[in-house]
Amino acid sequence: LQVRAVYVSNGQTAVAFAVIDAQGYFSGYQEGTDLGATADRIDAARRASAAGGVPMSEADVIVGATHTHAGPTLEGIWGPTPVAYLKLVHDKVVAAIEAAARAARPAHLQFATLDDHDIAAVNINQDNYEGWINDPQLSILRAVGAKDGAPIGTFANVPTHGAHICGQCEGILSADYFGAVRAELDRRLGGVNVVG
């Protein structure tokens, strides 16, 4: 289970994307105003501003969860989520975005979309309804070194429901489909690969 982040800046403005392997990630929790996506975005923007040297606000930070069915729930669907775990997730999200800002270097950005009816549009479980189709568009943002073209990182948005592994059935925690894709991109492309 991981948190990975991408930071992009033109030297005057910056944005950051982070993806966590979890289910039920909300903007806030009754356990405290310092927990949840809103607090994560506020604290990450402050720390990334200091690390990257470009002022950011929470509006410049997007954080999402893979919704893996083999990962921990942050929503308390099976009982209250321990506050210590919610705090750990917060700290890891903020740290990943700060680290991405600190590691930023000159790059060329590449962008592509692909309609893939063999991956994204295939329904293998209950996540569509009669008359509705699944979104088949994969969106990719890739950074390569400005001088050498070496891979820096890739952000891949894959509209797939991460319910391929039944965590409670198998008794395991897993990043599911997203972790497998991330590991394969790590192997093939190098750099930091973020899949959500």
Steps between C-alpha positions, in 0.01 A plus 500: 500500500646831393448870449664638187500856371578707191593869513499727193609863494590762243684701764204730567215260569498138609261208532534168679316170466516222757341156507462285810420129515186515710124485485257770608722806510296802610557874529472482878434270793315550825818394681659838430529792261867413445402173329371431149557635150437866587763504775734293280472751216551803728806355673646357177466836322681676784784245508529474119515881477801500730663201327440607140529875544168568322202620706215250502157484658282199571328570166826396331500154660291202391499187713307185417476139610520188285196354677670162516279234653808344658612814683405666824180697515528858619125545526435266791263282302585197718542700818695809601835552329774549759595866531867400491448350155315806371791711628753266332318537167500879543872506574583272204293708253666823614848340494453355150394836355779684681755244372371537144538879521848471648610258224362714214738570214472635143291271285300468182139393552327253273126441504285234337155351519391162378159342471558143610187290498702193601610639837302798620164417342487138616262440787613209714291580804207713611626848416267589216128515448282399209498776240826653625837428346837500670742779411766349269741799503846459650676832556878514535735783603870418473808701593840438343828679569536825306864429417521122465140380449538259792174396669406709803147385560160411362149572625244256359128543559332166433122489552494150647330386818771354726295201608696218341643362825267422790717611791273372775458166316875453454599658832745738331558869440578590140505797264313266261496586129659842553799357685560240230488765226723731704759224551502416130545867404783524754666201334446611140531879522690586817435821688210551739176355366167605649190302399153601612 
